[in-house]
Amino acid sequence: MEPVAKRPRFSIKKTEDDLKRFLDMKESKNTKKATKSAVNIFRSYCIERQRPVCYEKLPAEELLEILRVNNSQV
């Protein structure tokens, strides 16, 4: 009986597609849904408060200011 040939563990080359698929699977589907929902809520909040909707590139200080609740606005 012939021994089963082992596959090499580290010599297999990964393609860019393999790496992209691996990174896409890193977050669960539920995490992605929760993040998308939170982003939509925050975007609606910004629109309602007439704040910048393109918050992705804002400095942290400006994001904190957007999130800070002012008692006179509530």
Residue pairs with C-beta under 8 A, 6 or more apart in sequence:
14 22
27 35
42 55
43 53
45 51
46 52
46 53
46 55
46 66
47 53
49 66
49 73
51 66
52 58
52 62
52 66
55 62
55 63
55 66
58 66
